[in-house]
């Protein structure tokens, strides 16, 4: 499993909610799933295809990527950082500045490398960042559609998902990645 493809040591985990559960040993460093909470990024799209990104949070959003996958081809672009409490038209769905549609594997490799660099810059070890990105290979990078992938600020992550570890580690790095799906107006009309 991609999330375990790191050189990390095993972590011992004990569930204190029950005395019948065994101690678990795990290299699973991150979790891929869904949650029921609002994030500081709002993405909207107009009838003409302009994509607007809004940061409603207290911290800037520095790592945002716009990805479009259609008919077995893809293109992507890195969006400029978005200051707190600001909004900006980020691109159009045609993403002319990103160039022509390319093969999905080529975009997967390019975007994956760019996102791994951002995850490493946020504090993950390179192997952890690559393993995290690899978990998206068959979903975020290949599924038809338009989406914004972005790193959430650490203070926001700590507030939304509080974490207590005992014993307390010398260092703790937490990185959360969000995905905002965009449903273009043409798709809404089709549906």
C-alpha positions in Angstrom: 0.0 0.0 0.0 1.5 3.3 -1.1 1.0 5.0 2.3 3.4 2.5 3.9 6.2 2.8 1.3 8.5 4.8 3.6 11.6 4.0 5.6 9.8 5.0 8.8 10.0 3.0 12.0 6.9 1.2 13.3 4.7 3.2 15.7 3.0 1.4 18.6 -0.7 2.4 19.0 -2.9 1.5 21.9 -6.7 2.1 21.8 -7.6 3.3 25.3 -11.3 3.1 24.6 -11.3 -0.7 25.1 -9.3 -3.2 27.2 -9.9 -6.0 24.7 -8.1 -4.4 21.7 -4.6 -5.5 21.0 -1.7 -3.1 20.7 -1.1 -2.3 17.0 2.1 -1.6 15.2 1.9 0.5 12.2 3.8 2.4 9.5 0.7 4.1 8.3 1.8 7.7 8.5 -1.3 9.4 7.0 -4.9 8.9 6.3 -6.8 9.4 3.1 -10.5 9.9 3.7 -13.3 12.4 4.0 -14.5 14.6 6.7 -17.5 16.8 7.5 -16.1 20.2 8.0 -15.6 23.4 6.0 -12.2 24.4 4.7 -10.9 27.9 4.2 -10.9 27.5 0.4 -14.0 28.1 -1.6 -14.0 27.5 -5.4 -16.6 28.8 -7.8 -17.0 28.7 -11.5 -18.9 31.1 -13.8 -21.0 30.2 -16.8 -18.1 31.5 -18.9 -15.6 29.1 -17.2 -13.8 31.5 -14.9 -12.6 29.8 -11.8 -12.5 31.9 -8.6 -10.7 30.9 -5.5 -11.5 32.5 -2.1 -9.5 32.1 1.1 -11.9 32.6 4.1 -9.3 31.5 6.6 -6.9 33.4 8.9 -3.8 32.0 7.2 -2.5 32.2 3.6 -2.9 29.3 1.3 0.5 28.9 -0.5 0.2 25.7 -2.4 -2.7 25.4 -4.8 -2.9 23.4 -8.0 -5.7 23.4 -10.7 -6.0 20.1 -12.5 -8.3 19.2 -15.4 -8.7 15.6 -16.7 -10.9 15.0 -19.8 -11.2 12.3 -22.4 -8.0 10.5 -21.2 -5.9 13.7 -21.3 -5.0 16.3 -18.6 -3.4 19.6 -17.9 -2.5 21.4 -14.7 -1.2 24.7 -13.4 0.1 25.9 -10.1 -1.9 28.9 -8.8 -0.3 31.8 -7.0 -0.6 32.0 -3.2 -3.8 33.2 -1.8 -3.7 35.6 1.1 -6.1 35.4 4.0 -9.6 36.8 3.4 -9.0 37.3 -0.3 -10.5 36.1 -3.5 -9.1 36.0 -7.1 -10.1 34.7 -10.5 -7.5 32.0 -10.7 -7.9 30.7 -14.3 -10.4 29.6 -16.9 -11.4 26.0 -17.4 -9.5 26.1 -20.7 -6.4 27.0 -18.7 -4.7 28.5 -21.8 -1.6 29.4 -19.8 -1.1 25.7 -18.9 -0.8 24.7 -22.5 -2.4 21.8 -24.4 -3.8 18.7 -23.0 -1.2 16.1 -22.4 -1.2 12.4 -21.5 -2.5 11.6 -18.1 0.7 9.7 -17.1 2.9 12.8 -18.0 0.6 15.1 -16.0 0.5 12.6 -13.2 4.3 12.6 -13.0 4.7 16.4 -13.3 2.0 17.4 -10.9 3.0 14.6 -8.5 6.6 15.9 -8.4 5.4 19.5 -7.9 3.0 18.4 -5.0 5.8 16.3 -3.4 8.1 19.3 -3.4 5.4 21.3 -1.7 4.8 18.6 0.9 8.5 18.3 1.6 8.6 22.1 2.0 5.8 21.8 4.5 7.9 19.4 6.6 7.5 15.8 5.3 10.5 13.8 4.4 10.8 13.3 0.6 9.9 9.6 0.9 6.8 10.5 2.9 5.8 13.1 0.4 6.2 10.7 -2.5 4.2 8.0 -0.7 1.4 10.5 0.0 1.2 11.6 -3.6 1.2 8.0 -4.8 -2.0 7.4 -2.9 -3.7 9.8 -5.4 -2.4 8.1 -8.6 -5.7 6.3 -9.4 -8.1 8.9 -8.1 -7.3 12.6 -8.0 -4.8 12.5 -10.9 -6.8 10.3 -13.3 -10.5 10.8 -12.6 -12.3 12.9 -15.2 -13.1 16.4 -13.9 -11.7 19.7 -12.7 -10.3 20.1 -9.2 -8.2 22.3 -7.1 -5.7 20.4 -4.9 -4.1 22.4 -2.0 -2.2 22.2 1.2 -4.1 23.5 4.3 -2.3 25.7 6.9 -1.0 23.8 9.9 -2.9 26.0 12.4 -6.1 25.2 10.7 -5.3 21.4 10.7 -4.5 21.5 14.4 -7.8 23.3 15.2 -10.0 21.0 13.1 -8.2 17.8 14.0 -6.7 18.1 17.5 -4.1 15.5 18.2 -2.7 14.3 21.6 0.2 11.9 21.7 1.6 10.3 24.8 4.5 10.4 25.1 4.8 13.8 23.4 7.2 13.6 20.4 10.2 15.9 20.1 8.8 17.1 16.7 5.4 16.7 15.1 4.8 17.5 11.4 1.2 17.6 10.2 0.2 18.3 6.6 -3.3 18.1 5.3 -4.2 18.3 1.6 -7.6 19.3 0.4 -9.4 18.7 -2.9 -12.1 21.0 -4.2 -14.1 19.5 -7.1 -15.4 21.9 -9.7 -18.6 21.0 -11.5 -18.6 23.1 -14.7 -21.9 24.8 -15.7 -22.0 22.6 -18.9 -21.9 19.5 -16.8 -24.6 20.8 -14.5 -26.8 21.4 -17.6 -26.0 17.9 -18.9 -27.1 16.3 -15.6 
